[in-house]
Amino acid sequence: MTIGLIAIAVIVVAVIVLRPRNARAELVKDVAFAVTIFVAVVGLYGLVFLLFRFVLRFSLGESVLAAMSASAPAAPFMGPAILGELFGKASAVSVAIASLVINLIVGAGYRSRS
């Protein structure tokens, strides 16, 4: 599991470093969006987890499942079809960022607990 996460991180860094300067400038513009997506997804995960675990007194597994259900949107699956039709190629970065946050941060935490 850890090797897979490291490999993905290395690939992402390599793609950023090997891009031309103007393409890197485009990626820097999307940092605020990436931070916003990260805070929204991880924040909602934490909020729902704490609600189910401590307020509603669900078990750890049930709390994690509820948090995953609430915070993991279907951006990687439905995003290209819906956003691609609305915004064209410009939506690819949004879908990619949402996919990385969901699969690497939220999903990795779920898999490590099971």
Backbone as numpy.savetxt, mean C-alpha at the origin, in Angstrom:
# Nx Ny Nz CAx CAy CAz Cx Cy Cz
9.85 -15.03 3.26 9.03 -13.84 3.26 9.89 -12.59 3.26
10.88 -12.54 4.17 11.73 -11.36 4.28 12.56 -11.16 3.02
13.03 -12.25 2.43 13.83 -12.15 1.21 13.00 -11.53 0.08
11.74 -11.91 -0.01 10.87 -11.34 -1.04 10.68 -9.84 -0.87
10.51 -9.37 0.38 10.36 -7.94 0.64 11.64 -7.18 0.31
12.79 -7.77 0.65 14.07 -7.13 0.34 14.26 -7.05 -1.17
13.89 -8.11 -1.87 14.05 -8.12 -3.33 13.19 -7.04 -3.97
11.97 -6.89 -3.52 11.09 -5.86 -4.08 11.65 -4.46 -3.80
12.16 -4.25 -2.58 12.74 -2.95 -2.24 13.96 -2.65 -3.12
14.80 -3.65 -3.36 15.98 -3.45 -4.21 15.57 -3.12 -5.64
14.57 -3.79 -6.15 14.09 -3.52 -7.51 13.55 -2.10 -7.62
12.77 -1.67 -6.63 12.21 -0.32 -6.66 13.32 0.72 -6.63
14.32 0.54 -5.76 15.43 1.49 -5.69 16.22 1.48 -6.99
16.46 0.31 -7.57 17.20 0.23 -8.83 16.47 0.95 -9.96
15.17 0.78 -10.02 14.39 1.45 -11.07 14.47 2.97 -10.91
14.40 3.45 -9.67 14.48 4.89 -9.44 15.86 5.43 -9.79
16.90 4.73 -9.39 18.26 5.20 -9.63 18.62 5.16 -11.11
18.17 4.15 -11.83 18.55 3.99 -13.23 17.71 4.83 -14.19
16.71 5.51 -13.70 15.87 6.35 -14.57 16.61 7.64 -14.93
16.26 8.24 -16.04 16.83 9.54 -16.38 16.41 10.60 -15.36
17.13 11.71 -15.31 16.86 12.75 -14.31 15.44 13.29 -14.37
14.92 13.51 -15.56 13.57 14.08 -15.66 12.52 13.11 -15.12
12.75 11.81 -15.28 11.81 10.83 -14.74 11.89 10.78 -13.22
13.09 10.96 -12.67 13.23 11.00 -11.22 12.51 12.22 -10.64
12.55 13.32 -11.36 11.84 14.52 -10.90 10.33 14.26 -10.85
9.83 13.49 -11.79 8.41 13.13 -11.77 8.08 12.28 -10.55
8.98 11.38 -10.17 8.73 10.53 -9.00 8.75 11.34 -7.71
9.60 12.35 -7.64 9.66 13.19 -6.44 8.35 13.93 -6.23
7.68 14.31 -7.31 6.38 14.98 -7.20 5.34 14.08 -6.52
5.51 12.78 -6.67 4.53 11.84 -6.13 4.81 11.42 -4.70
5.84 11.98 -4.07 6.17 11.60 -2.70 5.04 11.99 -1.74
4.50 13.17 -1.90 3.40 13.59 -1.01 2.20 12.67 -1.16
1.91 12.27 -2.39 0.81 11.34 -2.61 1.10 9.99 -1.95
2.32 9.51 -2.07 2.69 8.23 -1.47 2.58 8.28 0.05
3.01 9.37 0.64 2.90 9.53 2.10 1.43 9.58 2.52
0.62 10.27 1.75 -0.82 10.35 2.06 -1.48 8.99 1.99
-1.18 8.23 0.95 -1.74 6.87 0.83 -1.27 6.00 1.99
0.02 6.09 2.31 0.58 5.30 3.41 -0.14 5.62 4.72
-0.27 6.91 5.04 -0.93 7.31 6.29 -2.39 6.88 6.30
-3.07 7.02 5.18 -4.49 6.64 5.13 -4.68 5.14 5.33
-3.91 4.33 4.62 -4.10 2.88 4.70 -3.64 2.34 6.04
-2.44 2.71 6.48 -1.92 2.20 7.75 -2.70 2.79 8.92
-3.11 4.06 8.82 -3.91 4.67 9.88 -5.26 4.00 10.05
-5.93 3.72 8.94 -7.22 3.03 9.03 -7.05 1.62 9.57
-5.97 0.94 9.16 -5.68 -0.40 9.69 -5.55 -0.33 11.22
-4.73 0.60 11.69 -4.52 0.72 13.14 -5.79 1.07 13.89
-6.56 1.99 13.34 -7.80 2.41 13.98 -8.79 1.26 14.09
-9.00 0.54 13.00 -9.95 -0.58 13.02 -9.44 -1.71 13.92
-8.13 -1.97 13.87 -7.58 -3.01 14.72 -7.80 -2.68 16.19
-7.47 -1.46 16.60 -7.65 -1.07 18.00 -9.12 -1.09 18.41
-10.00 -0.66 17.53 -11.43 -0.68 17.82 -11.92 -2.12 18.07
-11.57 -3.02 17.15 -12.04 -4.39 17.29 -11.36 -5.12 18.44
-10.10 -4.84 18.69 -9.36 -5.57 19.70 -9.71 -5.11 21.11
-9.77 -3.80 21.34 -9.90 -3.31 22.71 -11.29 -2.78 23.05
-12.01 -2.25 22.10 -13.35 -1.73 22.40 -14.38 -2.84 22.25
-14.31 -3.56 21.14 -15.30 -4.62 20.89 -14.87 -5.99 21.43
-13.63 -6.10 21.92 -13.09 -7.32 22.56 -13.08 -8.55 21.65
-12.71 -8.37 20.39 -12.55 -9.50 19.48 -11.17 -10.11 19.71
-10.98 -11.34 19.24 -9.68 -11.98 19.35 -8.66 -11.29 18.44
-7.40 -11.62 18.62 -6.34 -11.01 17.81 -6.55 -11.31 16.32
-6.83 -12.56 15.98 -7.03 -12.94 14.58 -8.22 -12.25 13.95
-9.32 -12.17 14.69 -10.51 -11.49 14.17 -10.26 -9.99 14.01
-9.50 -9.40 14.92 -9.19 -7.97 14.83 -8.32 -7.68 13.61
-7.34 -8.53 13.38 -6.46 -8.35 12.22 -7.26 -8.51 10.93
-8.13 -9.49 10.88 -8.94 -9.71 9.69 -9.87 -8.53 9.42
-10.47 -7.99 10.46 -11.33 -6.83 10.29 -10.53 -5.62 9.80
-9.34 -5.43 10.35 -8.50 -4.30 9.94 -8.05 -4.46 8.50
-7.70 -5.67 8.10 -7.30 -5.92 6.71 -8.47 -5.65 5.77
-9.65 -6.09 6.16 -10.83 -5.88 5.31 -11.15 -4.40 5.13
-10.95 -3.63 6.18 -11.28 -2.21 6.12 -10.21 -1.39 5.41
-8.94 -1.76 5.56 -7.87 -0.87 5.09 -7.24 -1.26 3.77
-7.51 -2.42 3.26 -6.88 -2.86 2.01 -7.84 -2.67 0.84
-7.77 -1.52 0.18 -8.68 -1.29 -0.95 -8.31 -2.17 -2.14
-9.16 -2.22 -3.10 -8.94 -3.07 -4.27 -8.22 -2.30 -5.38
-7.36 -1.37 -5.01 -6.65 -0.55 -6.01 -5.83 -1.39 -7.00
-5.12 -2.43 -6.54 -4.35 -3.19 -7.52 -5.21 -3.95 -8.52
-6.42 -4.25 -8.17 -7.27 -5.06 -9.04 -8.22 -4.21 -9.87
-8.90 -3.27 -9.24 -9.88 -2.47 -9.95 -9.31 -1.14 -10.41
-8.22 -0.68 -9.82 -7.63 0.61 -10.14 -7.30 0.81 -11.61
-6.56 -0.13 -12.23 -6.22 0.09 -13.65 -7.45 0.19 -14.55
-8.47 -0.59 -14.27 -9.65 -0.57 -15.13 -10.45 0.73 -14.96
-10.61 1.17 -13.73 -11.44 2.34 -13.48 -10.64 3.63 -13.69
-9.50 3.74 -13.01 -8.71 4.97 -13.12 -8.09 5.14 -14.49
-7.71 4.04 -15.11 -7.13 4.11 -16.46 -8.11 4.68 -17.46
-9.35 4.35 -17.29 -10.39 4.86 -18.18 -10.65 6.35 -17.92
-10.56 6.76 -16.67 -10.83 8.16 -16.32 -9.65 9.08 -16.59
-8.43 8.64 -16.20 -7.27 9.53 -16.23 -6.16 9.10 -17.18
-6.32 7.98 -17.83 -5.29 7.51 -18.76 -4.05 7.00 -18.05
-2.90 7.21 -18.69 -1.65 6.69 -18.15 -1.22 7.37 -16.85
-1.72 8.54 -16.58 -1.35 9.26 -15.36 -1.78 8.52 -14.10
-2.74 7.64 -14.21 -3.22 6.91 -13.03 -2.32 5.74 -12.65
-1.39 5.37 -13.50 -0.53 4.22 -13.23 0.29 4.41 -11.95
0.77 5.61 -11.70 1.57 5.87 -10.49 0.69 5.72 -9.25
-0.52 6.22 -9.30 -1.42 6.10 -8.15 -1.71 4.64 -7.82
-1.98 3.86 -8.83 -2.26 2.44 -8.62 -1.03 1.72 -8.10
0.14 2.04 -8.64 1.37 1.39 -8.20 1.69 1.72 -6.75
1.53 2.97 -6.36 1.81 3.36 -4.98 0.85 2.67 -4.02
-0.42 2.67 -4.35 -1.41 2.01 -3.50 -1.13 0.52 -3.39
-0.73 -0.09 -4.48 -0.42 -1.52 -4.48 0.78 -1.82 -3.59
1.81 -1.02 -3.68 3.00 -1.24 -2.84 2.67 -1.09 -1.36
1.93 -0.06 -1.01 1.59 0.14 0.40 0.76 -1.02 0.92
-0.22 -1.44 0.16 -1.09 -2.52 0.60 -0.34 -3.83 0.72
0.43 -4.18 -0.30 1.08 -5.48 -0.32 2.33 -5.56 0.55
3.10 -4.50 0.65 4.34 -4.55 1.40 4.18 -4.19 2.86
3.32 -3.26 3.17 3.20 -2.79 4.56 2.08 -3.53 5.29
0.87 -3.37 4.83 -0.28 -3.97 5.52 -0.29 -5.48 5.35
-0.11 -5.97 4.15 -0.13 -7.41 3.91 1.00 -8.15 4.58
2.17 -7.56 4.63 3.32 -8.19 5.28 3.08 -8.34 6.78
2.47 -7.34 7.38 2.16 -7.43 8.80 1.16 -8.53 9.09
0.19 -8.71 8.20 -0.81 -9.76 8.39 -0.17 -11.14 8.26
0.68 -11.32 7.24 1.30 -12.62 7.02 2.28 -12.98 8.13
2.93 -11.99 8.74 3.89 -12.31 9.78 3.22 -12.74 11.08
1.97 -12.39 11.26 1.25 -12.78 12.48 0.65 -14.17 12.38
0.47 -14.70 11.18 -0.21 -15.99 11.07 0.75 -17.13 11.21
